Amino acid sequence: MDGGTAPRKDLTARLEAALAELRPALRREGVDLELVEVDPAGTARLAVISLDLACPADLGSLRRDLKRRLQERVPELRAVVAVTEGSDEEYEL
């Protein structure tokens, strides 16, 4: 037995595919994300590579929409957390 790494690799691969599918729309909104990890509990950590939103209020709706869209494609996700490049700060989407 592999101790659960195979299901996590599948989860990671499906999450990468979902991000690739969503990436063009995210970039149009001024955001690019990179998958950092998926932990054993099903929490995905995404690095915010760029963020250039014209209106800060857009960030809230973008975060809610992104989480919903990722969980539609990868239902096993328990949480989606964003980390800012060069910072230890994390925030849940």
Residue frames as qw, qx, qy, qz and C-alpha x, y, z in Angstrom:
[[0.000, 0.889, 0.458, 0.000, 0.00, 0.00, 0.00],
 [0.447, 0.446, -0.002, 0.776, 1.24, 3.51, -0.73],
 [0.283, -0.379, -0.493, 0.731, -0.18, 5.17, 2.38],
 [0.171, 0.820, 0.458, -0.297, -2.62, 7.34, 0.44],
 [0.187, -0.518, 0.318, 0.772, -0.16, 9.06, -1.88],
 [0.196, 0.210, 0.779, 0.558, -1.81, 7.71, -5.06],
 [0.021, 0.785, 0.618, 0.039, -5.22, 9.29, -4.30],
 [0.201, -0.815, -0.054, 0.540, -3.47, 12.56, -3.37],
 [0.280, -0.240, 0.563, 0.739, -1.50, 12.50, -6.63],
 [0.132, 0.498, 0.763, 0.392, -4.78, 12.03, -8.52],
 [0.121, -0.869, -0.414, 0.244, -6.33, 14.89, -6.56],
 [0.284, -0.626, 0.227, 0.690, -3.31, 17.06, -7.33],
 [0.255, 0.044, 0.698, 0.668, -3.46, 16.19, -11.03],
 [0.046, 0.683, 0.694, 0.225, -7.18, 17.00, -11.22],
 [0.200, -0.858, -0.213, 0.422, -6.65, 20.25, -9.35],
 [0.301, -0.391, 0.430, 0.756, -3.83, 21.22, -11.75],
 [0.177, 0.333, 0.753, 0.539, -6.16, 20.46, -14.67],
 [0.068, -0.830, -0.550, 0.061, -8.92, 22.59, -13.13],
 [0.260, -0.744, 0.044, 0.614, -6.52, 25.48, -12.59],
 [0.289, -0.112, 0.606, 0.732, -5.31, 25.19, -16.20],
 [0.089, 0.583, 0.736, 0.332, -8.92, 25.35, -17.36],
 [0.179, -0.891, -0.383, 0.164, -9.67, 28.39, -15.18],
 [0.534, -0.357, 0.096, 0.760, -6.35, 30.19, -15.75],
 [0.238, 0.357, 0.413, 0.803, -7.34, 32.19, -18.87],
 [0.274, -0.794, -0.419, -0.344, -10.33, 33.71, -17.06],
 [0.612, -0.661, -0.174, 0.398, -8.23, 34.36, -13.94],
 [0.509, -0.087, 0.200, 0.832, -5.57, 36.15, -15.99],
 [0.046, 0.605, 0.428, 0.670, -8.23, 38.36, -17.57],
 [0.466, -0.828, -0.286, -0.124, -9.10, 39.37, -14.00],
 [0.090, 0.835, -0.400, 0.368, -5.46, 40.17, -13.21],
 [0.680, -0.499, 0.490, -0.218, -4.73, 37.03, -11.18],
 [0.694, 0.344, -0.629, -0.063, -2.43, 34.08, -11.71],
 [0.731, -0.493, 0.366, -0.297, -2.23, 31.15, -9.31],
 [0.495, 0.400, -0.771, 0.016, 0.11, 28.22, -8.86],
 [0.883, -0.382, -0.205, -0.180, -0.62, 25.07, -6.89],
 [0.075, -0.693, 0.647, -0.310, 1.79, 24.79, -3.96],
 [0.070, 0.117, -0.975, 0.175, 0.45, 21.61, -2.37],
 [0.714, -0.336, -0.289, -0.542, -2.55, 19.54, -1.43],
 [0.168, -0.414, 0.780, -0.438, -2.27, 18.26, 2.11],
 [0.132, -0.083, -0.988, -0.007, -3.63, 14.88, 3.33],
 [0.181, 0.436, 0.654, -0.591, -6.74, 16.58, 4.74],
 [0.356, 0.609, 0.637, 0.310, -7.71, 17.88, 1.27],
 [0.048, -0.911, -0.091, 0.400, -6.62, 21.50, 1.70],
 [0.679, 0.477, 0.200, 0.521, -5.14, 23.04, -1.44],
 [0.304, -0.738, 0.013, 0.602, -2.61, 25.81, -1.05],
 [0.570, 0.668, 0.307, 0.367, -2.36, 28.18, -4.01],
 [0.418, -0.358, 0.027, 0.835, 0.34, 30.80, -4.47],
 [0.300, 0.905, 0.259, -0.156, -0.89, 34.15, -5.73],
 [0.680, 0.065, 0.255, 0.684, 1.68, 34.93, -8.44],
 [0.110, 0.152, 0.151, 0.971, 0.23, 38.22, -9.59],
 [0.038, -0.692, -0.684, 0.228, -2.61, 40.36, -8.46],
 [0.123, -0.057, 0.171, 0.976, -3.59, 43.47, -10.33],
 [0.015, 0.650, 0.758, 0.053, -7.25, 44.08, -9.61],
 [0.069, 0.491, 0.154, 0.854, -8.65, 47.49, -10.41],
 [0.512, -0.544, 0.023, -0.665, -11.11, 47.32, -7.51],
 [0.041, -0.299, 0.866, -0.400, -10.41, 45.64, -4.14],
 [0.692, 0.067, 0.392, -0.603, -14.07, 44.57, -3.95],
 [0.751, 0.392, -0.426, -0.318, -13.41, 42.39, -7.00],
 [0.182, 0.400, -0.871, 0.220, -11.09, 40.23, -4.91],
 [0.467, -0.041, 0.688, -0.554, -13.88, 39.00, -2.64],
 [0.806, 0.355, 0.120, -0.457, -16.14, 37.93, -5.48],
 [0.562, 0.552, -0.608, -0.099, -13.20, 36.43, -7.36],
 [0.076, -0.342, 0.875, -0.335, -12.19, 34.40, -4.28],
 [0.640, 0.115, 0.558, -0.516, -15.72, 33.05, -3.78],
 [0.773, 0.501, -0.130, -0.367, -16.09, 32.22, -7.47],
 [0.365, 0.553, -0.749, 0.021, -12.69, 30.52, -7.65],
 [0.282, -0.208, 0.854, -0.384, -13.36, 28.33, -4.61],
 [0.733, 0.280, 0.371, -0.497, -16.79, 27.33, -5.94],
 [0.701, 0.577, -0.317, -0.275, -15.43, 26.51, -9.39],
 [0.192, 0.484, -0.844, 0.127, -12.52, 24.46, -8.02],
 [0.400, -0.074, 0.803, -0.435, -14.77, 22.50, -5.68],
 [0.782, 0.386, 0.094, -0.481, -17.20, 21.79, -8.54],
 [0.655, 0.556, -0.502, -0.104, -14.33, 20.23, -10.50],
 [0.456, 0.216, -0.786, 0.358, -12.59, 18.58, -7.52],
 [0.604, -0.596, -0.243, -0.470, -15.31, 17.83, -4.92],
 [0.815, -0.275, -0.400, 0.316, -12.87, 16.20, -2.48],
 [0.282, 0.400, -0.254, 0.834, -11.29, 19.58, -1.73],
 [0.410, -0.620, -0.604, 0.288, -12.04, 20.51, 1.87],
 [0.153, -0.893, -0.087, 0.414, -10.51, 23.99, 1.75],
 [0.626, 0.553, 0.112, 0.539, -8.66, 26.29, -0.62],
 [0.439, -0.789, -0.046, 0.427, -6.02, 28.55, 0.90],
 [0.532, 0.774, -0.027, 0.343, -4.12, 31.31, -0.88],
 [0.644, -0.524, 0.021, 0.557, -0.58, 32.24, 0.06],
 [0.279, 0.957, -0.054, -0.065, 1.05, 35.45, -1.06],
 [0.808, 0.349, -0.163, 0.447, 4.44, 35.18, -2.70],
 [0.353, 0.439, -0.356, 0.745, 7.20, 36.34, -0.35],
 [0.411, -0.440, 0.291, -0.743, 4.94, 36.27, 2.70],
 [0.063, -0.001, -0.968, 0.242, 3.92, 33.76, 5.36],
 [0.465, 0.172, 0.318, -0.808, 0.33, 35.04, 5.24],
 [0.031, -0.190, -0.930, -0.314, -2.44, 32.67, 4.24],
 [0.447, 0.152, 0.283, -0.835, -6.12, 33.31, 3.75],
 [0.402, 0.250, 0.881, 0.002, -8.93, 30.92, 3.00],
 [0.168, -0.017, -0.499, -0.850, -10.79, 31.37, -0.23]]
